[in-house]
């Protein structure tokens, strides 16, 4: 199965698009700060999933999937900071965090599946 057929990759692409849309209204002084960090973390999730699928072994794949999960945790934290600073509304942050949770559940399921095979 190719990476782009994975549900978690598709979900993470949707999350990335949502992050890009949500950060367009951030203050100009945040263009190189929080908004850029959020975009980088969001992009890292599907990118790491794709990279992992290119590795030879399940052990290597699981290692890269853990990186994707770490980026997802970073993104969650930055969304929460953005909400606290008033850059995201409660509705925007809820919508994004719901997507983060959905990606997290799918990613954990894939990690568990791959990790069991690699052990």
N, CA, C and O atoms as a GROMACS GRO file, in nm:
protein
  476
    1UNK      N    1   0.085  -0.117   0.000
    1UNK     CA    2   0.000   0.000   0.000
    1UNK      C    3   0.090   0.124   0.000
    1UNK      O    4   0.187   0.132   0.075
    2UNK      N    5   0.056   0.220  -0.083
    2UNK     CA    6   0.132   0.343  -0.091
    2UNK      C    7   0.092   0.437   0.023
    2UNK      O    8  -0.018   0.427   0.077
    3UNK      N    9   0.181   0.528   0.058
    3UNK     CA   10   0.154   0.620   0.169
    3UNK      C   11   0.028   0.702   0.146
    3UNK      O   12  -0.045   0.729   0.240
    4UNK      N   13   0.002   0.743   0.022
    4UNK     CA   14  -0.114   0.829  -0.004
    4UNK      C   15  -0.246   0.754   0.004
    4UNK      O   16  -0.353   0.816  -0.001
    5UNK      N   17  -0.241   0.623   0.017
    5UNK     CA   18  -0.362   0.544   0.038
    5UNK      C   19  -0.395   0.527   0.186
    5UNK      O   20  -0.504   0.483   0.221
    6UNK      N   21  -0.300   0.560   0.271
    6UNK     CA   22  -0.323   0.546   0.415
    6UNK      C   23  -0.420   0.653   0.464
    6UNK      O   24  -0.406   0.771   0.432
    7UNK      N   25  -0.517   0.611   0.543
    7UNK     CA   26  -0.615   0.704   0.598
    7UNK      C   27  -0.547   0.812   0.682
    7UNK      O   28  -0.584   0.929   0.676
    8UNK      N   29  -0.447   0.772   0.762
    8UNK     CA   30  -0.378   0.868   0.848
    8UNK      C   31  -0.305   0.974   0.767
    8UNK      O   32  -0.300   1.090   0.806
    9UNK      N   33  -0.248   0.936   0.655
    9UNK     CA   34  -0.181   1.034   0.569
    9UNK      C   35  -0.284   1.131   0.512
    9UNK      O   36  -0.262   1.252   0.510
   10UNK      N   37  -0.397   1.079   0.466
   10UNK     CA   38  -0.503   1.164   0.411
   10UNK      C   39  -0.556   1.260   0.517
   10UNK      O   40  -0.578   1.378   0.488
   11UNK      N   41  -0.577   1.210   0.639
   11UNK     CA   42  -0.624   1.295   0.748
   11UNK      C   43  -0.522   1.403   0.781
   11UNK      O   44  -0.557   1.518   0.806
   12UNK      N   45  -0.396   1.365   0.782
   12UNK     CA   46  -0.292   1.462   0.816
   12UNK      C   47  -0.275   1.567   0.707
   12UNK      O   48  -0.237   1.681   0.736
   13UNK      N   49  -0.304   1.533   0.584
   13UNK     CA   50  -0.304   1.632   0.476
   13UNK      C   51  -0.418   1.732   0.497
   13UNK      O   52  -0.401   1.852   0.475
   14UNK      N   53  -0.533   1.682   0.537
   14UNK     CA   54  -0.646   1.771   0.567
   14UNK      C   55  -0.612   1.863   0.684
   14UNK      O   56  -0.643   1.982   0.681
   15UNK      N   57  -0.548   1.808   0.787
   15UNK     CA   58  -0.506   1.888   0.901
   15UNK      C   59  -0.407   1.996   0.858
   15UNK      O   60  -0.419   2.111   0.901
   16UNK      N   61  -0.313   1.961   0.774
   16UNK     CA   62  -0.214   2.058   0.726
   16UNK      C   63  -0.282   2.172   0.652
   16UNK      O   64  -0.248   2.289   0.673
   17UNK      N   65  -0.376   2.140   0.566
   17UNK     CA   66  -0.449   2.244   0.494
   17UNK      C   67  -0.524   2.334   0.591
   17UNK      O   68  -0.528   2.456   0.573
   18UNK      N   69  -0.583   2.276   0.693
   18UNK     CA   70  -0.657   2.353   0.792
   18UNK      C   71  -0.564   2.446   0.870
   18UNK      O   72  -0.600   2.559   0.901
   19UNK      N   73  -0.445   2.398   0.901
   19UNK     CA   74  -0.348   2.482   0.972
   19UNK      C   75  -0.308   2.601   0.884
   19UNK      O   76  -0.299   2.714   0.932
   20UNK      N   77  -0.283   2.576   0.758
   20UNK     CA   78  -0.247   2.686   0.668
   20UNK      C   79  -0.360   2.789   0.660
   20UNK      O   80  -0.335   2.910   0.665
   21UNK      N   81  -0.484   2.742   0.649
   21UNK     CA   82  -0.597   2.836   0.645
   21UNK      C   83  -0.610   2.912   0.776
   21UNK      O   84  -0.634   3.033   0.776
   22UNK      N   85  -0.596   2.842   0.888
   22UNK     CA   86  -0.616   2.902   1.019
   22UNK      C   87  -0.509   3.006   1.053
   22UNK      O   88  -0.537   3.102   1.124
   23UNK      N   89  -0.388   2.987   1.004
   23UNK     CA   90  -0.280   3.077   1.040
   23UNK      C   91  -0.269   3.199   0.950
   23UNK      O   92  -0.187   3.288   0.975
   24UNK      N   93  -0.349   3.206   0.845
   24UNK     CA   94  -0.342   3.322   0.755
   24UNK      C   95  -0.386   3.450   0.824
   24UNK      O   96  -0.344   3.559   0.783
   25UNK      N   97  -0.469   3.440   0.926
   25UNK     CA   98  -0.518   3.560   0.996
   25UNK      C   99  -0.433   3.597   1.118
   25UNK      O  100  -0.467   3.690   1.191
   26UNK      N  101  -0.324   3.524   1.141
   26UNK     CA  102  -0.237   3.558   1.254
   26UNK      C  103  -0.177   3.696   1.232
   26UNK      O  104  -0.164   3.741   1.118
   27UNK      N  105  -0.140   3.763   1.340
   27UNK     CA  106  -0.077   3.895   1.325
   27UNK      C  107   0.051   3.887   1.241
   27UNK      O  108   0.119   3.784   1.239
   28UNK      N  109   0.081   3.995   1.173
   28UNK     CA  110   0.199   3.997   1.086
   28UNK      C  111   0.328   3.967   1.161
   28UNK      O  112   0.419   3.905   1.106
   29UNK      N  113   0.337   4.011   1.287
   29UNK     CA  114   0.459   3.985   1.362
   29UNK      C  115   0.479   3.836   1.394
   29UNK      O  116   0.585   3.797   1.442
   30UNK      N  117   0.378   3.755   1.368
   30UNK     CA  118   0.389   3.610   1.391
   30UNK      C  119   0.421   3.533   1.262
   30UNK      O  120   0.428   3.410   1.265
   31UNK      N  121   0.440   3.602   1.151
   31UNK     CA  122   0.465   3.532   1.025
   31UNK      C  123   0.588   3.442   1.032
   31UNK      O  124   0.589   3.334   0.973
   32UNK      N  125   0.690   3.485   1.102
   32UNK     CA  126   0.811   3.403   1.115
   32UNK      C  127   0.818   3.334   1.251
   32UNK      O  128   0.919   3.272   1.285
   33UNK      N  129   0.713   3.346   1.329
   33UNK     CA  130   0.711   3.287   1.462
   33UNK      C  131   0.616   3.170   1.471
   33UNK      O  132   0.636   3.067   1.408
   34UNK      N  133   0.513   3.188   1.550
   34UNK     CA  134   0.421   3.080   1.583
   34UNK      C  135   0.352   3.022   1.460
   34UNK      O  136   0.340   2.900   1.449
   35UNK      N  137   0.307   3.106   1.369
   35UNK     CA  138   0.237   3.052   1.251
   35UNK      C  139   0.330   2.964   1.168
   35UNK      O  140   0.289   2.859   1.119
   36UNK      N  141   0.455   3.006   1.151
   36UNK     CA  142   0.551   2.927   1.073
   36UNK      C  143   0.582   2.795   1.144
   36UNK      O  144   0.595   2.691   1.080
   37UNK      N  145   0.595   2.800   1.276
   37UNK     CA  146   0.622   2.679   1.353
   37UNK      C  147   0.505   2.581   1.342
   37UNK      O  148   0.525   2.460   1.331
   38UNK      N  149   0.383   2.634   1.346
   38UNK     CA  150   0.265   2.548   1.333
   38UNK      C  151   0.261   2.483   1.195
   38UNK      O  152   0.232   2.365   1.182
   39UNK      N  153   0.290   2.561   1.094
   39UNK     CA  154   0.290   2.507   0.958
   39UNK      C  155   0.396   2.400   0.940
   39UNK      O  156   0.372   2.296   0.880
   40UNK      N  157   0.515   2.426   0.994
   40UNK     CA  158   0.623   2.327   0.983
   40UNK      C  159   0.585   2.197   1.054
   40UNK      O  160   0.607   2.088   1.001
   41UNK      N  161   0.529   2.208   1.175
   41UNK     CA  162   0.490   2.088   1.250
   41UNK      C  163   0.380   2.012   1.175
   41UNK      O  164   0.383   1.889   1.169
   42UNK      N  165   0.284   2.086   1.119
   42UNK     CA  166   0.175   2.021   1.045
   42UNK      C  167   0.227   1.949   0.922
   42UNK      O  168   0.188   1.835   0.895
   43UNK      N  169   0.315   2.014   0.848
   43UNK     CA  170   0.371   1.954   0.727
   43UNK      C  171   0.455   1.831   0.761
   43UNK      O  172   0.461   1.736   0.682
   44UNK      N  173   0.519   1.832   0.877
   44UNK     CA  174   0.605   1.720   0.916
   44UNK      C  175   0.526   1.591   0.936
   44UNK      O  176   0.581   1.483   0.916
   45UNK      N  177   0.400   1.601   0.974
   45UNK     CA  178   0.323   1.479   1.002
   45UNK      C  179   0.304   1.396   0.875
   45UNK      O  180   0.350   1.282   0.872
   46UNK      N  181   0.238   1.446   0.769
   46UNK     CA  182   0.224   1.362   0.650
   46UNK      C  183   0.358   1.333   0.582
   46UNK      O  184   0.376   1.228   0.520
   47UNK      N  185   0.453   1.428   0.594
   47UNK     CA  186   0.584   1.406   0.533
   47UNK      C  187   0.657   1.288   0.597
   47UNK      O  188   0.716   1.206   0.528
   48UNK      N  189   0.651   1.280   0.730
   48UNK     CA  190   0.715   1.167   0.798
   48UNK      C  191   0.646   1.036   0.768
   48UNK      O  192   0.711   0.932   0.756
   49UNK      N  193   0.515   1.039   0.757
   49UNK     CA  194   0.442   0.916   0.720
   49UNK      C  195   0.487   0.870   0.582
   49UNK      O  196   0.514   0.752   0.562
   50UNK      N  197   0.494   0.963   0.488
   50UNK     CA  198   0.537   0.928   0.353
   50UNK      C  199   0.681   0.877   0.353
   50UNK      O  200   0.712   0.777   0.288
   51UNK      N  201   0.768   0.946   0.426
   51UNK     CA  202   0.907   0.902   0.434
   51UNK      C  203   0.917   0.761   0.492
   51UNK      O  204   0.990   0.676   0.442
   52UNK      N  205   0.841   0.739   0.600
   52UNK     CA  206   0.846   0.609   0.665
   52UNK      C  207   0.805   0.495   0.573
   52UNK      O  208   0.863   0.386   0.578
   53UNK      N  209   0.706   0.521   0.489
   53UNK     CA  210   0.662   0.416   0.395
   53UNK      C  211   0.771   0.384   0.292
   53UNK      O  212   0.767   0.279   0.229
   54UNK      N  213   0.867   0.474   0.276
   54UNK     CA  214   0.976   0.450   0.183
   54UNK      C  215   1.091   0.370   0.241
   54UNK      O  216   1.181   0.329   0.169
   55UNK      N  217   1.087   0.346   0.371
   55UNK     CA  218   1.194   0.268   0.436
   55UNK      C  219   1.173   0.119   0.412
   55UNK      O  220   1.063   0.074   0.379
   56UNK      N  221   1.279   0.046   0.430
   56UNK     CA  222   1.277  -0.097   0.400
   56UNK      C  223   1.210  -0.182   0.507
   56UNK      O  224   1.143  -0.280   0.476
   57UNK      N  225   1.228  -0.144   0.632
   57UNK     CA  226   1.182  -0.232   0.739
   57UNK      C  227   1.072  -0.166   0.821
   57UNK      O  228   1.059  -0.044   0.825
   58UNK      N  229   0.994  -0.251   0.887
   58UNK     CA  230   0.890  -0.203   0.978
   58UNK      C  231   0.952  -0.129   1.096
   58UNK      O  232   0.892  -0.035   1.149
   59UNK      N  233   1.069  -0.171   1.138
   59UNK     CA  234   1.136  -0.105   1.249
   59UNK      C  235   1.170   0.040   1.212
   59UNK      O  236   1.149   0.131   1.291
   60UNK      N  237   1.221   0.059   1.090
   60UNK     CA  238   1.251   0.196   1.044
   60UNK      C  239   1.122   0.277   1.029
   60UNK      O  240   1.118   0.395   1.064
   61UNK      N  241   1.019   0.214   0.977
   61UNK     CA  242   0.890   0.282   0.961
   61UNK      C  243   0.836   0.326   1.096
   61UNK      O  244   0.792   0.440   1.111
   62UNK      N  245   0.841   0.238   1.195
   62UNK     CA  246   0.788   0.276   1.326
   62UNK      C  247   0.867   0.391   1.386
   62UNK      O  248   0.810   0.478   1.453
   63UNK      N  249   0.997   0.393   1.365
   63UNK     CA  250   1.081   0.501   1.416
   63UNK      C  251   1.036   0.636   1.358
   63UNK      O  252   1.024   0.734   1.431
   64UNK      N  253   1.012   0.641   1.228
   64UNK     CA  254   0.972   0.766   1.164
   64UNK      C  255   0.828   0.803   1.203
   64UNK      O  256   0.796   0.922   1.213
   65UNK      N  257   0.743   0.705   1.224
   65UNK     CA  258   0.607   0.733   1.269
   65UNK      C  259   0.607   0.798   1.407
   65UNK      O  260   0.521   0.881   1.437
   66UNK      N  261   0.702   0.760   1.491
   66UNK     CA  262   0.714   0.826   1.622
   66UNK      C  263   0.751   0.973   1.604
   66UNK      O  264   0.707   1.058   1.682
   67UNK      N  265   0.832   1.003   1.504
   67UNK     CA  266   0.864   1.144   1.473
   67UNK      C  267   0.738   1.219   1.431
   67UNK      O  268   0.716   1.334   1.471
   68UNK      N  269   0.655   1.155   1.350
   68UNK     CA  270   0.529   1.216   1.308
   68UNK      C  271   0.442   1.246   1.429
   68UNK      O  272   0.380   1.352   1.438
   69UNK      N  273   0.437   1.152   1.522
   69UNK     CA  274   0.357   1.172   1.642
   69UNK      C  275   0.413   1.286   1.727
   69UNK      O  276   0.337   1.363   1.785
   70UNK      N  277   0.544   1.296   1.735
   70UNK     CA  278   0.605   1.406   1.807
   70UNK      C  279   0.569   1.541   1.745
   70UNK      O  280   0.541   1.636   1.817
   71UNK      N  281   0.569   1.548   1.613
   71UNK     CA  282   0.529   1.671   1.544
   71UNK      C  283   0.382   1.703   1.571
   71UNK      O  284   0.345   1.820   1.583
   72UNK      N  285   0.301   1.601   1.580
   72UNK     CA  286   0.159   1.621   1.611
   72UNK      C  287   0.142   1.678   1.752
   72UNK      O  288   0.058   1.765   1.774
   73UNK      N  289   0.221   1.629   1.846
   73UNK     CA  290   0.217   1.683   1.983
   73UNK      C  291   0.263   1.829   1.985
   73UNK      O  292   0.204   1.912   2.055
   74UNK      N  293   0.367   1.859   1.909
   74UNK     CA  294   0.413   1.998   1.898
   74UNK      C  295   0.301   2.086   1.844
   74UNK      O  296   0.276   2.194   1.895
   75UNK      N  297   0.235   2.038   1.740
   75UNK     CA  298   0.128   2.114   1.678
   75UNK      C  299   0.015   2.139   1.778
   75UNK      O  300  -0.037   2.250   1.786
   76UNK      N  301  -0.023   2.037   1.852
   76UNK     CA  302  -0.129   2.052   1.953
   76UNK      C  303  -0.093   2.162   2.051
   76UNK      O  304  -0.176   2.247   2.083
   77UNK      N  305   0.029   2.162   2.099
   77UNK     CA  306   0.074   2.262   2.195
   77UNK      C  307   0.066   2.402   2.134
   77UNK      O  308   0.021   2.496   2.199
   78UNK      N  309   0.109   2.416   2.010
   78UNK     CA  310   0.109   2.547   1.945
   78UNK      C  311  -0.032   2.596   1.916
   78UNK      O  312  -0.058   2.717   1.919
   79UNK      N  313  -0.123   2.505   1.887
   79UNK     CA  314  -0.263   2.544   1.869
   79UNK      C  315  -0.318   2.597   2.001
   79UNK      O  316  -0.388   2.698   2.004
   80UNK      N  317  -0.284   2.530   2.110
   80UNK     CA  318  -0.331   2.574   2.241
   80UNK      C  319  -0.273   2.711   2.278
   80UNK      O  320  -0.342   2.795   2.335
   81UNK      N  321  -0.146   2.732   2.246
   81UNK     CA  322  -0.084   2.862   2.269
   81UNK      C  323  -0.154   2.969   2.186
   81UNK      O  324  -0.181   3.079   2.234
   82UNK      N  325  -0.182   2.937   2.060
   82UNK     CA  326  -0.249   3.032   1.971
   82UNK      C  327  -0.387   3.069   2.023
   82UNK      O  328  -0.430   3.184   2.011
   83UNK      N  329  -0.455   2.974   2.081
   83UNK     CA  330  -0.586   3.001   2.141
   83UNK      C  331  -0.570   3.093   2.262
   83UNK      O  332  -0.646   3.189   2.278
   84UNK      N  333  -0.473   3.064   2.346
   84UNK     CA  334  -0.449   3.147   2.464
   84UNK      C  335  -0.415   3.290   2.427
   84UNK      O  336  -0.453   3.384   2.498
   85UNK      N  337  -0.343   3.308   2.317
   85UNK     CA  338  -0.303   3.442   2.273
   85UNK      C  339  -0.414   3.514   2.195
   85UNK      O  340  -0.401   3.632   2.162
   86UNK      N  341  -0.521   3.442   2.167
   86UNK     CA  342  -0.632   3.502   2.094
   86UNK      C  343  -0.614   3.504   1.943
   86UNK      O  344  -0.688   3.572   1.872
   87UNK      N  345  -0.514   3.428   1.893
   87UNK     CA  346  -0.493   3.421   1.748
   87UNK      C  347  -0.593   3.328   1.682
   87UNK      O  348  -0.626   3.344   1.565
   88UNK      N  349  -0.642   3.230   1.758
   88UNK     CA  350  -0.746   3.139   1.711
   88UNK      C  351  -0.868   3.155   1.801
   88UNK      O  352  -0.854   3.172   1.922
   89UNK      N  353  -0.985   3.151   1.742
   89UNK     CA  354  -1.107   3.155   1.823
   89UNK      C  355  -1.127   3.017   1.888
   89UNK      O  356  -1.059   2.920   1.853
   90UNK      N  357  -1.218   3.011   1.981
   90UNK     CA  358  -1.250   2.883   2.045
   90UNK      C  359  -1.298   2.782   1.942
   90UNK      O  360  -1.259   2.666   1.946
   91UNK      N  361  -1.383   2.827   1.848
   91UNK     CA  362  -1.432   2.736   1.744
   91UNK      C  363  -1.321   2.688   1.652
   91UNK      O  364  -1.315   2.570   1.618
   92UNK      N  365  -1.232   2.780   1.613
   92UNK     CA  366  -1.120   2.742   1.526
   92UNK      C  367  -1.029   2.641   1.596
   92UNK      O  368  -0.992   2.539   1.539
   93UNK      N  369  -0.995   2.671   1.721
   93UNK     CA  370  -0.905   2.580   1.792
   93UNK      C  371  -0.971   2.444   1.815
   93UNK      O  372  -0.904   2.341   1.806
   94UNK      N  373  -1.100   2.442   1.843
   94UNK     CA  374  -1.170   2.314   1.861
   94UNK      C  375  -1.169   2.234   1.732
   94UNK      O  376  -1.143   2.114   1.734
   95UNK      N  377  -1.197   2.301   1.621
   95UNK     CA  378  -1.197   2.232   1.491
   95UNK      C  379  -1.059   2.171   1.461
   95UNK      O  380  -1.049   2.057   1.417
   96UNK      N  381  -0.954   2.250   1.485
   96UNK     CA  382  -0.819   2.201   1.460
   96UNK      C  383  -0.782   2.089   1.557
   96UNK      O  384  -0.727   1.988   1.516
   97UNK      N  385  -0.813   2.108   1.684
   97UNK     CA  386  -0.778   2.005   1.782
   97UNK      C  387  -0.856   1.876   1.760
   97UNK      O  388  -0.805   1.768   1.789
   98UNK      N  389  -0.979   1.885   1.709
   98UNK     CA  390  -1.053   1.764   1.673
   98UNK      C  391  -0.981   1.689   1.561
   98UNK      O  392  -0.973   1.566   1.563
   99UNK      N  393  -0.928   1.764   1.464
   99UNK     CA  394  -0.850   1.700   1.356
   99UNK      C  395  -0.721   1.640   1.411
   99UNK      O  396  -0.682   1.530   1.372
  100UNK      N  397  -0.656   1.711   1.501
  100UNK     CA  398  -0.534   1.660   1.564
  100UNK      C  399  -0.564   1.529   1.636
  100UNK      O  400  -0.488   1.433   1.625
  101UNK      N  401  -0.674   1.525   1.709
  101UNK     CA  402  -0.712   1.403   1.780
  101UNK      C  403  -0.739   1.287   1.684
  101UNK      O  404  -0.697   1.174   1.709
  102UNK      N  405  -0.809   1.316   1.574
  102UNK     CA  406  -0.840   1.211   1.477
  102UNK      C  407  -0.711   1.156   1.415
  102UNK      O  408  -0.695   1.035   1.401
  103UNK      N  409  -0.620   1.246   1.378
  103UNK     CA  410  -0.492   1.202   1.322
  103UNK      C  411  -0.415   1.123   1.428
  103UNK      O  412  -0.354   1.021   1.397
  104UNK      N  413  -0.418   1.169   1.550
  104UNK     CA  414  -0.347   1.100   1.658
  104UNK      C  415  -0.397   0.958   1.679
  104UNK      O  416  -0.317   0.866   1.697
  105UNK      N  417  -0.528   0.941   1.677
  105UNK     CA  418  -0.583   0.805   1.694
  105UNK      C  419  -0.540   0.714   1.579
  105UNK      O  420  -0.499   0.601   1.601
  106UNK      N  421  -0.550   0.765   1.457
  106UNK     CA  422  -0.509   0.684   1.341
  106UNK      C  423  -0.360   0.655   1.342
  106UNK      O  424  -0.317   0.544   1.310
  107UNK      N  425  -0.282   0.755   1.379
  107UNK     CA  426  -0.138   0.736   1.383
  107UNK      C  427  -0.099   0.635   1.491
  107UNK      O  428  -0.013   0.550   1.468
  108UNK      N  429  -0.162   0.644   1.607
  108UNK     CA  430  -0.134   0.546   1.712
  108UNK      C  431  -0.171   0.404   1.668
  108UNK      O  432  -0.099   0.309   1.698
  109UNK      N  433  -0.281   0.391   1.598
  109UNK     CA  434  -0.321   0.258   1.549
  109UNK      C  435  -0.217   0.204   1.451
  109UNK      O  436  -0.181   0.087   1.456
  110UNK      N  437  -0.169   0.289   1.362
  110UNK     CA  438  -0.067   0.246   1.265
  110UNK      C  439   0.063   0.213   1.337
  110UNK      O  440   0.127   0.112   1.307
  111UNK      N  441   0.104   0.297   1.431
  111UNK     CA  442   0.226   0.271   1.507
  111UNK      C  443   0.216   0.137   1.579
  111UNK      O  444   0.310   0.057   1.574
  112UNK      N  445   0.104   0.112   1.645
  112UNK     CA  446   0.087  -0.015   1.717
  112UNK      C  447   0.093  -0.134   1.622
  112UNK      O  448   0.154  -0.236   1.654
  113UNK      N  449   0.031  -0.121   1.507
  113UNK     CA  450   0.031  -0.228   1.408
  113UNK      C  451   0.173  -0.256   1.357
  113UNK      O  452   0.216  -0.371   1.352
  114UNK      N  453   0.243  -0.152   1.321
  114UNK     CA  454   0.377  -0.166   1.267
  114UNK      C  455   0.474  -0.211   1.375
  114UNK      O  456   0.560  -0.296   1.350
  115UNK      N  457   0.462  -0.155   1.494
  115UNK     CA  458   0.552  -0.187   1.603
  115UNK      C  459   0.541  -0.334   1.642
  115UNK      O  460   0.642  -0.398   1.673
  116UNK      N  461   0.420  -0.388   1.640
  116UNK     CA  462   0.400  -0.530   1.674
  116UNK      C  463   0.467  -0.619   1.570
  116UNK      O  464   0.527  -0.721   1.605
  117UNK      N  465   0.458  -0.580   1.443
  117UNK     CA  466   0.521  -0.659   1.337
  117UNK      C  467   0.673  -0.650   1.345
  117UNK      O  468   0.743  -0.746   1.313
  118UNK      N  469   0.724  -0.534   1.388
  118UNK     CA  470   0.869  -0.514   1.392
  118UNK      C  471   0.934  -0.583   1.512
  118UNK      O  472   1.053  -0.612   1.510
  119UNK      N  473   0.856  -0.609   1.615
  119UNK     CA  474   0.914  -0.668   1.738
  119UNK      C  475   0.935  -0.815   1.728
  119UNK      O  476   0.983  -0.878   1.823
   0.00000   0.00000   0.00000
